[in-house]
């Protein structure tokens, strides 16, 4: 239901995002996101657009930026919580990653020691050769032990990463290998547009500030 056009578009009851051309709730209509609780009045919007056209300083871009940023922040905070839940369901994932990282480090150290051995010539002291070879054997033994531990862990685990994850753009649950059609889904496209709008507003604001400084 539309209200009187006497309402000022700066009234807190009016949806500033709608006035500026992008209400996230309107864009995501039909999704679980919910509905906008503020007023969408085309007559008030027309008045706002007319005023901004006559006097650009009346723009509500800053308020629009704040509103969209808060909307995205709520989405992103929710995603952080769900990501934690996903990884808590797969407690071995972190252990596997740490084992692999450790094994990679030891493998590099072993390869570097082997490289030193390969470049030895007849002028190198035998004691030095013995010390380096001992290090090579030590690194190799550690590497083999870590590999055996990793193999055993993977065998019992059956996977390295969770089978699902959250899309960083829209917060939707998707398989770990993102299906191509997800990028063209309504929710993903909507959140992409919202994030792009936030970026555009910031760019316009920074450009305006730089012009004022010059």
Residue frames as qw, qx, qy, qz and C-alpha x, y, z in Angstrom:
[[0.000, 0.889, 0.458, 0.000, 0.00, 0.00, 0.00],
 [0.426, 0.361, -0.010, 0.829, 1.42, 3.39, -1.01],
 [0.272, -0.669, -0.457, 0.519, 1.29, 6.30, 1.39],
 [0.168, 0.959, 0.179, -0.145, 0.94, 10.03, 0.90],
 [0.672, 0.491, -0.019, 0.554, 3.51, 11.74, -1.29],
 [0.199, -0.911, 0.128, -0.337, 3.89, 14.28, 1.53],
 [0.866, -0.435, 0.132, 0.207, 6.20, 11.78, 3.22],
 [0.079, 0.869, -0.464, -0.155, 9.80, 12.96, 2.96],
 [0.890, 0.295, -0.347, 0.010, 12.05, 10.47, 1.20],
 [0.256, 0.487, -0.671, 0.497, 14.54, 10.87, 4.05],
 [0.722, -0.388, 0.207, -0.534, 11.95, 9.44, 6.43],
 [0.196, -0.395, 0.893, -0.092, 13.28, 6.28, 8.12],
 [0.714, 0.224, 0.568, -0.343, 10.12, 4.44, 7.03],
 [0.676, 0.674, -0.139, -0.263, 11.16, 4.76, 3.37],
 [0.902, -0.074, 0.289, 0.311, 13.49, 2.14, 1.85],
 [0.037, -0.826, 0.338, 0.449, 16.62, 4.05, 0.83],
 [0.399, -0.183, 0.807, 0.394, 17.76, 1.09, -1.28],
 [0.417, 0.604, 0.675, 0.077, 14.54, 1.20, -3.28],
 [0.130, 0.936, 0.069, -0.319, 14.95, 4.93, -3.82],
 [0.130, -0.711, 0.562, 0.403, 18.48, 4.39, -5.14],
 [0.647, 0.444, -0.430, -0.446, 17.37, 1.63, -7.51],
 [0.605, 0.189, -0.773, 0.030, 18.42, -1.58, -5.75],
 [0.640, -0.449, 0.373, -0.499, 16.59, -3.07, -2.79],
 [0.087, 0.338, -0.937, -0.023, 18.26, -6.43, -2.03],
 [0.424, 0.163, 0.791, -0.408, 15.01, -7.91, -0.71],
 [0.634, 0.576, 0.079, -0.511, 13.20, -6.97, -3.89],
 [0.371, 0.589, -0.670, -0.257, 16.02, -8.42, -5.97],
 [0.089, 0.188, -0.969, 0.131, 15.89, -11.66, -3.96],
 [0.661, -0.009, 0.196, -0.724, 12.11, -11.97, -3.89],
 [0.913, 0.112, -0.266, -0.288, 10.98, -15.57, -3.64],
 [0.571, 0.294, -0.673, 0.366, 14.17, -16.63, -1.81],
 [0.624, -0.515, -0.545, 0.220, 14.45, -17.39, 1.94],
 [0.343, 0.207, -0.208, 0.892, 16.00, -13.95, 2.48],
 [0.054, -0.581, -0.607, 0.540, 12.66, -12.43, 3.48],
 [0.214, 0.776, 0.436, 0.404, 10.85, -9.24, 2.51],
 [0.244, 0.260, -0.173, 0.918, 11.70, -5.59, 2.94],
 [0.216, -0.616, -0.682, 0.330, 9.86, -4.07, 5.90],
 [0.084, -0.463, -0.046, 0.881, 10.24, -0.51, 4.63],
 [0.497, 0.686, 0.369, -0.382, 8.01, 1.39, 2.25],
 [0.373, 0.004, 0.613, 0.696, 8.47, 1.19, -1.53],
 [0.290, 0.770, 0.413, -0.390, 6.57, 4.15, -2.94],
 [0.586, 0.334, 0.424, 0.605, 7.09, 4.91, -6.66],
 [0.060, 0.927, 0.237, 0.286, 5.79, 8.46, -6.23],
 [0.476, -0.843, 0.181, 0.171, 8.31, 9.25, -3.50],
 [0.732, -0.122, 0.431, 0.514, 11.02, 7.60, -5.60],
 [0.433, 0.667, 0.368, 0.482, 10.12, 9.80, -8.56],
 [0.178, -0.977, -0.039, -0.109, 10.36, 12.86, -6.30],
 [0.668, -0.581, 0.319, 0.340, 13.77, 11.73, -5.04],
 [0.680, 0.186, 0.452, 0.547, 15.08, 11.15, -8.57],
 [0.224, 0.861, 0.271, 0.368, 13.81, 14.57, -9.65],
 [0.373, -0.922, 0.094, 0.046, 15.49, 16.29, -6.69],
 [0.716, -0.369, 0.402, 0.436, 18.81, 14.50, -7.28],
 [0.581, 0.489, 0.412, 0.504, 18.70, 15.40, -10.96],
 [0.038, 0.941, 0.121, 0.313, 18.28, 19.07, -10.01],
 [0.208, -0.821, 0.450, -0.283, 20.75, 18.94, -7.14],
 [0.774, 0.204, -0.593, 0.090, 23.19, 15.95, -7.08],
 [0.067, 0.382, -0.666, 0.637, 24.19, 16.81, -3.50],
 [0.676, -0.199, 0.249, -0.664, 20.82, 15.42, -2.37],
 [0.711, 0.181, -0.660, -0.163, 21.83, 11.91, -3.37],
 [0.755, -0.493, 0.290, -0.320, 21.42, 9.21, -0.74],
 [0.747, 0.411, -0.520, 0.059, 24.34, 7.13, -2.06],
 [0.081, 0.447, -0.735, 0.503, 26.09, 7.07, 1.32],
 [0.631, -0.129, 0.476, -0.599, 22.97, 5.82, 3.07],
 [0.896, 0.293, -0.167, -0.289, 22.48, 3.29, 0.26],
 [0.507, 0.491, -0.671, 0.227, 26.08, 2.11, 0.63],
 [0.221, -0.343, 0.710, -0.574, 25.69, 1.68, 4.39],
 [0.793, 0.033, 0.267, -0.547, 22.43, -0.24, 4.02],
 [0.863, 0.369, -0.320, -0.131, 23.78, -2.63, 1.37],
 [0.309, 0.505, -0.722, 0.358, 27.03, -3.14, 3.31],
 [0.448, -0.249, 0.628, -0.585, 25.06, -4.08, 6.43],
 [0.891, 0.184, 0.040, -0.412, 22.93, -6.47, 4.39],
 [0.740, 0.449, -0.496, 0.071, 26.02, -8.18, 2.97],
 [0.011, 0.492, -0.722, 0.486, 27.72, -8.25, 6.36],
 [0.716, -0.137, 0.442, -0.522, 24.78, -10.18, 7.83],
 [0.914, 0.328, -0.154, -0.184, 25.03, -12.62, 4.93],
 [0.524, 0.551, -0.591, 0.269, 28.79, -13.03, 5.33],
 [0.278, -0.438, 0.666, -0.537, 28.62, -13.46, 9.12],
 [0.876, 0.013, 0.253, -0.410, 26.05, -16.21, 8.66],
 [0.822, 0.459, -0.339, -0.003, 28.36, -17.89, 6.12],
 [0.140, 0.579, -0.700, 0.393, 31.23, -17.84, 8.61],
 [0.598, -0.252, 0.565, -0.509, 29.07, -19.69, 11.12],
 [0.931, 0.233, 0.096, -0.264, 27.98, -22.30, 8.59],
 [0.588, 0.597, -0.529, 0.130, 31.55, -22.78, 7.36],
 [0.177, -0.481, 0.738, -0.438, 32.56, -23.56, 10.93],
 [0.796, -0.023, 0.425, -0.431, 29.74, -26.11, 11.19],
 [0.847, 0.460, -0.225, -0.139, 30.77, -27.74, 7.90],
 [0.419, 0.558, -0.658, 0.282, 34.36, -28.18, 9.06],
 [0.419, -0.370, 0.656, -0.507, 33.27, -29.35, 12.51],
 [0.921, 0.134, 0.155, -0.331, 31.42, -32.19, 10.77],
 [0.863, 0.404, -0.205, 0.223, 34.75, -33.10, 9.12],
 [0.487, -0.844, 0.215, 0.065, 37.18, -32.82, 12.09],
 [0.820, -0.162, 0.366, 0.408, 39.88, -34.79, 10.26],
 [0.542, 0.782, 0.164, 0.261, 40.16, -32.32, 7.42],
 [0.085, -0.948, 0.282, -0.121, 42.47, -29.96, 9.32],
 [0.717, -0.460, 0.507, 0.129, 44.63, -32.87, 10.48],
 [0.800, 0.348, 0.387, 0.298, 45.09, -34.06, 6.89],
 [0.338, 0.905, 0.010, 0.258, 45.99, -30.59, 5.69],
 [0.351, -0.851, 0.388, -0.043, 48.55, -30.16, 8.48],
 [0.820, -0.188, 0.500, 0.207, 50.12, -33.56, 7.74],
 [0.699, 0.569, 0.286, 0.325, 50.41, -32.75, 4.04],
 [0.094, 0.967, -0.134, 0.193, 51.89, -29.32, 4.75],
 [0.565, -0.674, 0.473, 0.058, 54.47, -30.85, 7.10],
 [0.833, 0.073, 0.480, 0.266, 55.35, -33.56, 4.58],
 [0.525, 0.798, 0.132, 0.266, 55.76, -30.95, 1.81],
 [0.159, -0.934, 0.305, -0.094, 58.15, -28.95, 4.00],
 [0.691, -0.439, 0.559, 0.132, 60.26, -32.01, 4.87],
 [0.799, 0.395, 0.388, 0.234, 60.28, -33.10, 1.21],
 [0.326, 0.920, -0.069, 0.206, 61.66, -29.72, 0.13],
 [0.383, -0.796, 0.468, -0.030, 64.35, -29.91, 2.82],
 [0.821, -0.103, 0.538, 0.158, 65.27, -33.43, 1.64],
 [0.686, 0.641, 0.242, 0.245, 65.48, -32.30, -2.00],
 [0.066, 0.958, -0.243, 0.137, 67.70, -29.34, -1.07],
 [0.584, -0.582, 0.563, 0.059, 70.05, -31.67, 0.83],
 [0.828, 0.216, 0.477, 0.202, 70.13, -34.04, -2.15],
 [0.469, 0.867, 0.037, 0.165, 70.97, -31.12, -4.40],
 [0.236, -0.862, 0.449, -0.008, 74.00, -30.35, -2.23],
 [0.750, -0.228, 0.605, 0.138, 75.18, -33.95, -2.54],
 [0.741, 0.558, 0.338, 0.159, 74.78, -33.87, -6.33],
 [0.317, 0.916, -0.125, 0.212, 77.12, -30.85, -6.52],
 [0.650, -0.648, 0.354, 0.179, 79.90, -32.30, -4.38],
 [0.678, 0.641, -0.355, 0.063, 83.29, -32.60, -6.10],
 [0.852, 0.028, -0.393, 0.345, 86.60, -34.13, -5.13],
 [0.244, 0.448, -0.356, 0.783, 87.67, -31.10, -3.09],
 [0.580, -0.577, -0.037, -0.574, 84.94, -31.46, -0.44],
 [0.115, -0.420, 0.797, -0.419, 86.02, -32.70, 3.00],
 [0.413, -0.124, -0.891, -0.143, 84.83, -36.23, 3.78],
 [0.086, -0.298, -0.719, 0.622, 83.46, -35.14, 7.15],
 [0.310, 0.278, 0.017, -0.909, 81.31, -32.52, 5.43],
 [0.481, 0.059, -0.697, -0.529, 80.02, -35.15, 3.00],
 [0.310, -0.179, -0.907, 0.220, 79.22, -37.47, 5.90],
 [0.085, 0.301, 0.489, -0.814, 77.30, -34.73, 7.73],
 [0.432, 0.238, -0.235, -0.837, 75.22, -33.85, 4.67],
 [0.470, 0.007, -0.828, -0.306, 74.48, -37.50, 3.88],
 [0.145, -0.233, -0.838, 0.471, 73.31, -38.04, 7.45],
 [0.269, 0.329, 0.233, -0.874, 70.94, -35.12, 7.03],
 [0.462, 0.162, -0.577, -0.654, 69.68, -36.57, 3.74],
 [0.381, -0.120, -0.917, -0.004, 68.90, -39.90, 5.37],
 [0.008, -0.289, -0.651, 0.702, 67.26, -38.19, 8.35],
 [0.371, 0.295, -0.037, -0.880, 64.99, -36.08, 6.10],
 [0.476, 0.095, -0.727, -0.486, 64.12, -39.04, 3.92],
 [0.250, -0.181, -0.915, 0.258, 63.21, -41.19, 6.92],
 [0.142, 0.351, 0.459, -0.804, 61.00, -38.40, 8.31],
 [0.412, 0.258, -0.339, -0.805, 59.41, -37.90, 4.90],
 [0.422, -0.018, -0.870, -0.253, 58.59, -41.59, 4.54],
 [0.116, -0.273, -0.816, 0.496, 57.11, -41.70, 8.05],
 [0.267, 0.361, 0.201, -0.871, 54.89, -38.70, 7.35],
 [0.437, 0.176, -0.591, -0.655, 53.79, -40.21, 4.03],
 [0.315, -0.143, -0.938, 0.025, 52.79, -43.45, 5.75],
 [0.022, 0.363, 0.628, -0.688, 50.83, -41.51, 8.40],
 [0.340, 0.336, -0.112, -0.871, 49.10, -39.42, 5.73],
 [0.410, 0.071, -0.786, -0.458, 48.23, -42.47, 3.64],
 [0.217, -0.249, -0.907, 0.260, 46.78, -44.26, 6.67],
 [0.132, 0.385, 0.405, -0.818, 44.77, -41.18, 7.66],
 [0.398, 0.271, -0.358, -0.800, 43.36, -40.73, 4.15],
 [0.331, -0.041, -0.915, -0.226, 42.46, -44.41, 3.95],
 [0.127, -0.385, -0.817, 0.411, 40.38, -44.15, 7.09],
 [0.127, 0.445, 0.206, -0.862, 38.95, -40.76, 6.21],
 [0.476, 0.485, 0.715, 0.165, 37.91, -41.25, 2.61],
 [0.293, 0.859, 0.258, 0.332, 38.19, -37.56, 1.66],
 [0.488, 0.030, -0.195, 0.851, 40.41, -34.52, 2.09],
 [0.124, -0.055, 0.064, -0.989, 37.84, -31.75, 1.90],
 [0.427, 0.318, 0.636, -0.559, 34.14, -31.58, 2.84],
 [0.331, 0.341, 0.788, 0.391, 31.71, -32.65, 0.13],
 [0.080, 0.862, 0.433, 0.250, 29.88, -29.33, 0.38],
 [0.381, -0.164, -0.164, 0.895, 30.91, -25.74, 0.88],
 [0.124, 0.826, 0.414, -0.362, 29.37, -22.30, 0.91],
 [0.489, 0.615, 0.245, 0.568, 29.59, -20.00, -2.08],
 [0.402, -0.275, -0.228, 0.843, 31.58, -16.94, -0.99],
 [0.042, -0.193, -0.290, -0.936, 29.37, -14.65, -3.06],
 [0.526, -0.338, -0.305, -0.718, 25.85, -15.75, -2.14],
 [0.348, -0.321, 0.694, -0.543, 26.24, -18.13, 0.80],
 [0.877, 0.090, -0.113, -0.459, 24.48, -21.02, -0.96],
 [0.673, -0.318, 0.667, 0.030, 25.40, -24.62, -0.14],
 [0.702, 0.580, -0.307, -0.276, 27.06, -26.16, -3.19],
 [0.977, -0.034, 0.009, 0.211, 29.15, -29.28, -3.90],
 [0.531, -0.613, 0.261, 0.523, 32.89, -28.81, -3.37],
 [0.316, 0.021, 0.594, 0.740, 33.25, -28.93, -7.16],
 [0.285, 0.466, 0.242, -0.802, 31.02, -26.01, -8.09],
 [0.510, 0.467, 0.699, 0.186, 28.43, -26.92, -10.77],
 [0.256, 0.124, 0.328, 0.901, 28.59, -24.51, -13.75],
 [0.161, -0.638, -0.564, -0.499, 24.89, -23.60, -13.51],
 [0.433, -0.632, -0.461, 0.447, 25.31, -22.19, -9.98],
 [0.292, -0.222, 0.077, 0.927, 26.95, -19.03, -11.32],
 [0.161, -0.211, -0.468, -0.843, 23.78, -18.33, -13.33],
 [0.265, -0.524, -0.799, 0.132, 21.33, -19.04, -10.50],
 [0.123, -0.841, -0.297, -0.434, 18.99, -16.25, -9.40],
 [0.601, -0.781, -0.077, 0.148, 20.45, -15.95, -5.91],
 [0.698, -0.204, 0.190, 0.660, 24.08, -15.92, -7.08],
 [0.313, 0.505, 0.335, 0.732, 23.37, -13.30, -9.77],
 [0.290, -0.881, -0.274, -0.256, 21.46, -11.19, -7.23],
 [0.649, -0.685, 0.032, 0.330, 24.29, -11.18, -4.71],
 [0.619, 0.094, 0.280, 0.727, 26.81, -10.51, -7.48],
 [0.108, 0.719, 0.323, 0.606, 24.79, -7.44, -8.47],
 [0.478, -0.864, -0.154, -0.036, 24.56, -6.25, -4.85],
 [0.712, -0.440, 0.145, 0.528, 28.32, -6.63, -4.32],
 [0.481, 0.327, 0.340, 0.739, 29.06, -4.92, -7.65],
 [0.095, -0.861, -0.302, -0.398, 26.77, -2.05, -6.67],
 [0.601, -0.763, -0.026, 0.236, 28.63, -1.58, -3.38],
 [0.664, -0.132, 0.278, 0.681, 31.92, -1.49, -5.29],
 [0.281, 0.587, 0.394, 0.649, 30.52, 1.03, -7.81],
 [0.287, -0.916, -0.228, -0.164, 29.21, 3.36, -5.08],
 [0.661, -0.603, 0.101, 0.435, 32.57, 3.30, -3.30],
 [0.573, 0.138, 0.361, 0.723, 34.34, 4.06, -6.58],
 [0.068, 0.778, 0.360, 0.510, 32.01, 7.00, -7.29],
 [0.477, -0.868, -0.123, 0.061, 32.51, 8.31, -3.77],
 [0.684, -0.394, 0.210, 0.577, 36.31, 8.06, -3.97],
 [0.439, 0.403, 0.395, 0.700, 36.33, 9.74, -7.39],
 [0.122, -0.886, -0.298, -0.335, 34.20, 12.59, -6.04],
 [0.595, -0.758, 0.006, 0.266, 36.50, 13.05, -3.05],
 [0.660, -0.104, 0.305, 0.679, 39.60, 13.10, -5.27],
 [0.258, 0.640, 0.388, 0.611, 38.02, 15.71, -7.52],
 [0.325, -0.919, -0.193, -0.112, 37.25, 17.90, -4.52],
 [0.681, -0.542, 0.131, 0.474, 40.86, 17.65, -3.35],
 [0.532, 0.167, 0.386, 0.735, 42.17, 18.65, -6.78]]
